[in-house]
Amino acid sequence: MIETRELNTRVSVDPHGTVVLDGIYESKEENVRIRISDLSPIPLRGSAFQSSQRRAFKLELLISATLCIL
């Protein structure tokens, strides 16, 4: 699956000037459970064969463009 995002804007830039378009920010959190499938269901001792982790991700994408007339 490919995620796409779109940005439409109009700017005025001097020759060889660079413009930075606003960024796209994304934050994600996920809970991951890792376990040994045959041993984790054992009553009272199964928890020794599994672990849980909380992961947090932050993504920032800045788009810059430089005008070059050929």
Backbone bond lengths (Angstrom), bond angles and torsions (degrees), N, CA, C in turn:
res aa  C-N    CA-C-N  psi(-1)  N-CA   C-N-CA  omega(-1)  CA-C   N-CA-C  phi
1 M - - - 1.443 - - 1.532 108.60 -
2 I 1.301 116.17 129.74 1.463 122.31 178.19 1.521 108.33 -108.99
3 E 1.333 115.30 123.75 1.463 119.98 176.64 1.519 108.45 -90.23
4 T 1.308 116.65 136.24 1.460 120.79 177.79 1.518 109.83 -124.72
5 R 1.309 114.05 150.28 1.464 121.47 174.63 1.509 106.72 -136.58
6 E 1.304 116.08 150.49 1.451 119.89 -173.77 1.520 109.84 -128.18
7 L 1.331 114.78 144.40 1.457 121.67 179.38 1.514 108.08 -134.11
8 N 1.325 117.31 126.45 1.466 122.98 175.45 1.520 108.07 -119.11
9 T 1.332 116.45 129.07 1.455 119.98 179.81 1.526 109.89 -158.11
10 R 1.316 116.50 166.36 1.468 123.30 173.51 1.514 107.51 -129.22
11 V 1.335 115.65 133.33 1.463 120.45 179.73 1.525 109.38 -138.72
12 S 1.326 116.59 157.50 1.464 122.76 172.68 1.517 106.93 -112.11
13 V 1.349 115.76 126.87 1.464 120.84 -176.24 1.513 108.95 -132.36
14 D 1.337 116.88 137.16 1.459 121.76 173.62 1.521 108.94 -67.18
15 P 1.359 117.40 154.86 1.468 119.27 176.45 1.530 111.15 -53.89
16 H 1.297 116.39 135.87 1.462 125.24 -176.92 1.527 112.62 62.22
17 G 1.300 117.11 15.46 1.458 121.06 175.98 1.523 110.27 -84.80
18 T 1.297 116.15 154.74 1.462 121.82 179.80 1.509 109.37 -115.24
19 V 1.303 115.31 137.84 1.456 121.14 176.07 1.524 107.96 -121.14
20 V 1.322 115.81 138.87 1.457 120.91 176.55 1.517 106.95 -108.55
21 L 1.305 115.27 118.94 1.456 120.86 177.53 1.519 108.04 -84.52
22 D 1.294 116.38 150.82 1.458 120.98 -174.98 1.522 111.18 -54.24
23 G 1.299 115.60 152.72 1.453 121.32 -175.96 1.512 113.27 -86.15
24 I 1.299 113.02 166.32 1.458 122.16 174.77 1.519 105.98 -111.16
25 Y 1.308 116.78 125.28 1.449 121.96 -177.74 1.522 109.27 -115.22
26 E 1.322 115.07 139.75 1.461 119.57 178.64 1.521 108.77 -144.12
27 S 1.313 116.39 134.70 1.461 122.41 175.11 1.517 107.97 -122.68
28 K 1.310 114.72 137.67 1.451 119.54 -178.93 1.521 109.38 -138.93
29 E 1.305 116.84 141.77 1.453 122.26 173.85 1.517 108.25 -128.40
30 E 1.326 115.54 142.52 1.449 118.85 176.49 1.519 109.81 -144.53
31 N 1.306 115.23 148.10 1.448 122.01 175.80 1.523 107.90 -104.68
32 V 1.322 115.76 128.12 1.460 121.27 -176.68 1.521 108.28 -118.17
33 R 1.314 115.69 131.47 1.463 120.72 176.99 1.529 107.92 -115.81
34 I 1.319 115.87 121.82 1.456 122.25 -179.49 1.518 107.49 -112.01
35 R 1.333 116.44 131.47 1.456 118.62 -178.53 1.524 110.94 -152.00
36 I 1.315 114.93 157.75 1.454 121.93 172.11 1.519 106.03 -91.34
37 S 1.320 116.48 113.21 1.467 121.32 -166.64 1.525 114.15 -59.37
38 D 1.304 119.96 -35.65 1.459 120.24 -177.48 1.527 113.18 -81.29
39 L 1.320 117.57 -23.84 1.463 120.61 -174.39 1.526 114.08 -103.17
40 S 1.309 118.45 -24.18 1.471 119.90 -176.01 1.526 114.78 -67.84
41 P 1.349 121.65 -26.19 1.460 119.78 178.42 1.532 115.09 -77.24
42 I 1.328 119.25 -5.03 1.470 121.62 -178.38 1.523 108.98 -63.97
43 P 1.337 117.82 127.30 1.469 120.70 179.63 1.537 111.35 -60.71
44 L 1.298 116.75 140.01 1.467 127.65 177.32 1.531 114.47 66.95
45 R 1.305 120.13 -32.54 1.466 121.85 -178.57 1.525 112.80 -106.02
46 G 1.306 117.39 -12.00 1.467 120.93 -176.55 1.512 114.35 -63.44
47 S 1.333 116.95 -28.17 1.463 119.27 -178.94 1.528 112.35 -66.99
48 A 1.324 117.84 -18.56 1.461 121.07 176.95 1.528 111.06 -71.79
49 F 1.329 117.19 -17.20 1.461 121.79 -176.70 1.532 112.27 -108.16
50 Q 1.331 116.66 22.69 1.460 120.26 177.53 1.518 109.94 -147.16
51 S 1.301 115.48 158.18 1.466 120.59 176.53 1.520 108.94 -146.61
52 S 1.314 115.25 156.35 1.466 121.89 177.19 1.519 108.40 -124.35
53 Q 1.326 115.64 140.60 1.456 121.39 177.78 1.521 109.52 -133.57
54 R 1.306 115.31 145.55 1.461 121.32 173.23 1.522 106.76 -109.94
55 R 1.319 116.77 123.37 1.456 121.82 -178.62 1.521 109.57 -114.38
56 A 1.318 115.36 138.24 1.463 120.63 177.60 1.528 108.34 -123.14
57 F 1.319 115.80 134.47 1.457 122.46 -179.57 1.525 108.83 -123.83
58 K 1.314 116.20 140.02 1.463 121.55 172.77 1.520 107.70 -129.04
59 L 1.311 115.80 132.90 1.454 121.87 -178.36 1.517 108.92 -127.47
60 E 1.322 115.97 132.63 1.460 121.31 177.22 1.521 107.63 -130.44
61 L 1.298 116.31 127.65 1.458 121.84 179.19 1.520 108.56 -123.77
62 L 1.337 116.52 119.06 1.464 122.28 175.96 1.519 107.55 -108.64
63 I 1.314 115.76 137.04 1.462 121.16 -179.09 1.523 107.79 -110.85
64 S 1.352 115.78 123.51 1.471 119.65 177.57 1.527 108.39 -123.07
65 A 1.313 115.26 148.60 1.458 121.30 179.84 1.528 108.77 -138.96
66 T 1.338 116.44 137.13 1.456 122.44 177.28 1.535 108.16 -116.11
67 L 1.327 115.83 128.71 1.456 121.76 -179.25 1.520 109.69 -80.03
68 C 1.318 116.41 127.53 1.467 121.68 177.65 1.533 107.31 -137.68
69 I 1.332 116.39 114.31 1.455 121.23 -179.27 1.523 108.69 -94.38
70 L 1.322 116.39 124.27 1.474 121.25 -179.15 1.500 110.99 -94.47
